[in-house]
Amino acid sequence: MAVDPRAVESLLAFWADAGVDVALSETPFDRMAAGLEAMKPKLAPAPVAHLRDAAMARAEPAGDAGAVAAARQAAAGAEDLAALEAAIAAFEGCDLKRQGARQAVFSRGGPDAAVMVIGEGPGAEEDQQGAPFVGRAGRLLDKMLAAAGLTDRVFITNTVFWRPPGNRTPTPAEQAACAPFLERAIALVRPRLLLLAGGASAKHLLRTPEGILSLRGRWFEWRSEDGALELPAMPTLHPAFLLRQPAAKKKAWEDLMLLAERLDRAERPT
């Protein structure tokens, strides 16, 4: 029986978004022994705070310190979004800029939006048009935002501003190099809530190794590097994933409804 390559691609994307990163390990693993070991009495668990700190340390992106410092300096000098966009376009510290991208892709939406949508990175159409989420996934996102009454209340951007080759997932180092610009955008727009679209965005912003299927539908607190900003953040499934897995649209819609309800509650007169 012939195998539909689109079905295979969809299944692989599903497992990737779920956090599976290996199909067959080269190192043997005795799962029976591991199961027996798990049944043995354990010592008292470490304090939750220590576990959280250790997880965050493991998830902290290992970027080029010089590039991050240069980005931080350039971002700090941007007094408005236009200046920030120009600073991003002139920045040379992200390797993606030299890997075939046509131009920097920064943002679209209101400069004082109540919600900031953060995806992972530009695709082919975004690279061509110079705006984020303008391809098929972007059109689906726009339809969902319109249905939720959020069309004119969002500012849309990504964790990196140049298209990764082949639309691959950006690396932690590439995200780290762009992070100061993203934080500056958040500081300038000052949204009430963040919507993190896809696993690459959620893992990076929340500094967690958890997969998107575990993170979605839950509220987290995003905090800036200097601790000056803290905002509620809702991870959700990326629109590109929804195109491959239409049955998952219900979950993404539930996430959007939770965000819209919280936003309405925050803006309701007391």
FENMOWO-V454843 format. One record per residue. RES is the residue in one letter. D_CENTER is the distance of its C-alpha to the mean C-alpha in Angstrom with 2 decimals. Layout:
[[RES D_CENTER] [RES D_CENTER]]
This chain:
[[M 37.95] [A 35.55] [V 31.85] [D 29.54] [P 26.98] [R 24.55] [A 24.83] [V 24.24] [E 21.09] [S 19.81] [L 20.75] [L 19.13] [A 15.77] [F 16.28] [W 17.04] [A 14.23] [D 11.66] [A 14.10] [G 13.87] [V 17.17] [D 17.47] [V 21.27] [A 23.92] [L 27.03] [S 27.35] [E 30.12] [T 31.04] [P 33.16] [F 32.01] [D 34.63] [R 32.92] [M 36.31] [A 36.80] [A 33.33] [G 34.07] [L 37.41] [E 35.91] [A 33.43] [M 36.51] [K 38.22] [P 38.34] [K 35.60] [L 35.98] [A 34.67] [P 30.87] [A 29.47] [P 28.48] [V 25.11] [A 24.18] [H 24.99] [L 22.89] [R 19.83] [D 20.55] [A 21.06] [A 17.79] [M 15.93] [A 18.20] [R 17.45] [A 13.66] [E 14.22] [P 13.31] [A 16.66] [G 16.72] [D 19.87] [A 21.29] [G 23.20] [A 20.36] [V 18.29] [A 21.53] [A 22.26] [A 18.92] [R 19.50] [Q 23.01] [A 22.18] [A 19.56] [A 22.06] [G 24.69] [A 22.92] [E 24.64] [D 22.97] [L 20.24] [A 22.70] [A 23.42] [L 19.79] [E 19.31] [A 22.51] [A 21.48] [I 18.35] [A 20.66] [A 23.17] [F 20.99] [E 22.06] [G 20.12] [C 17.23] [D 18.77] [L 16.89] [K 19.26] [R 22.13] [Q 20.97] [G 22.04] [A 19.74] [R 22.02] [Q 20.45] [A 17.65] [V 15.41] [F 14.46] [S 14.37] [R 16.40] [G 17.56] [G 19.62] [P 19.84] [D 20.54] [A 18.21] [A 17.90] [V 14.32] [M 11.39] [V 8.89] [I 5.69] [G 4.83] [E 4.89] [G 8.58] [P 11.98] [G 14.28] [A 18.07] [E 18.89] [E 16.43] [D 18.00] [Q 21.36] [Q 21.04] [G 19.05] [A 16.70] [P 13.18] [F 13.16] [V 16.91] [G 17.47] [R 18.08] [A 14.57] [G 14.68] [R 18.13] [L 17.17] [L 14.50] [D 17.35] [K 19.76] [M 17.82] [L 17.34] [A 21.04] [A 22.15] [A 20.57] [G 22.29] [L 19.28] [T 19.94] [D 21.21] [R 19.09] [V 15.64] [F 14.21] [I 11.60] [T 9.78] [N 7.12] [T 6.22] [V 9.53] [F 12.50] [W 14.57] [R 14.56] [P 14.37] [P 17.74] [G 18.04] [N 14.48] [R 13.61] [T 10.33] [P 10.10] [T 11.80] [P 11.25] [A 14.11] [E 12.78] [Q 9.63] [A 12.27] [A 14.57] [C 12.45] [A 11.27] [P 14.64] [F 14.38] [L 11.14] [E 12.96] [R 16.05] [A 14.65] [I 13.78] [A 17.28] [L 18.95] [V 17.63] [R 17.85] [P 16.15] [R 17.16] [L 13.95] [L 10.16] [L 8.60] [L 4.96] [A 5.37] [G 5.39] [G 5.87] [A 4.58] [S 1.01] [A 4.12] [K 6.45] [H 6.10] [L 6.35] [L 8.72] [R 10.35] [T 11.22] [P 12.24] [E 12.27] [G 11.29] [I 9.54] [L 13.15] [S 14.07] [L 11.37] [R 11.47] [G 14.22] [R 14.43] [W 14.31] [F 13.14] [E 14.03] [W 11.76] [R 14.22] [S 14.60] [E 16.06] [D 19.51] [G 19.29] [A 20.44] [L 17.64] [E 16.43] [L 14.74] [P 14.14] [A 10.61] [M 10.35] [P 7.84] [T 9.10] [L 9.80] [H 8.76] [P 12.01] [A 12.82] [F 13.12] [L 15.28] [L 17.47] [R 18.20] [Q 18.66] [P 20.18] [A 21.32] [A 17.83] [K 17.82] [K 19.76] [K 17.09] [A 14.50] [W 17.45] [E 18.23] [D 14.83] [L 15.44] [M 18.97] [L 18.12] [L 16.05] [A 18.96] [E 21.50] [R 20.14] [L 19.92] [D 23.46] [R 24.66] [A 23.49] [E 25.23] [R 28.32] [P 31.43] [T 32.72]]
